[in-house]
């Protein structure tokens, strides 16, 4: 008597990472997994936006302190640059405290306070139905919410490219609405998108970028945010590890016979392809004893 094979009803076969079939799983597992992945990505994005918001508000506060100190205590250029140097010394892992960036913080605060009070006319390029909302957000005292929701690099771009605060705010809203990367934002500013779409009615309800957008990706990987949390070096090590895995998958080599050789070759290929290899990526206890400098010496593989 032959045994009856189980039917596929109610079960779904899902292949493993090695391409071989694994144990059959219930139907609906794939959609369940997809839903959980979406929830994880959404939670990651909310966390990244929260970190970004705290960083932007910190820069705003630093700019405010500098402006007030210049007014009340007469601080000049040398004092501000000394302040930047001292902050960098206290927080060496944060690249945001360069003198140039500290001056940007001052400009950032002024752009959304004093300059916003002085210039509140968009020049007739925006629809009258959305103007009241934009003007209401520009009270000259508080940072508009959309500005705090986009990365620092986007904010610097808006400061450098657009003098009118209402147009700056319009582009900040549009960046969140459509999930623009910094490159896309640059393109639309330079091609004056507000003159073509500024009269289109929108309620600007979105407060988070679309999860799969370029803006979401850049917010998740914004270098200033990593520096703010002082986790950038760990992220670099993870990037290196993933890069090594990718290279070894292309050409695993004789891992069993010479485990260090393919790793060295992978590092060498990464070096010649221009991938970043942080110095001292491998601890001294590593049997391979590799470094970025040793991997980048010699002819191209």
GIRAVEN-V947463 format. One record per helix or strand of 3 or more residues. SS is the DSSP state (H for helix, E for strand). FROM is the first residue (numbers start at 1). TO is the last residue. If there is no record, write none. Layout:
ss:SS from:FROM to:TO
ss:SS from:FROM to:TO
//
This chain:
ss:H from:29 to:73
ss:H from:77 to:90
ss:H from:95 to:97
ss:H from:99 to:111
ss:H from:114 to:118
ss:H from:128 to:137
ss:H from:145 to:148
ss:H from:152 to:161
ss:H from:165 to:178
ss:H from:182 to:190
ss:H from:193 to:197
ss:H from:214 to:220
ss:H from:223 to:228
ss:H from:232 to:250
ss:H from:259 to:272
ss:H from:292 to:296
//
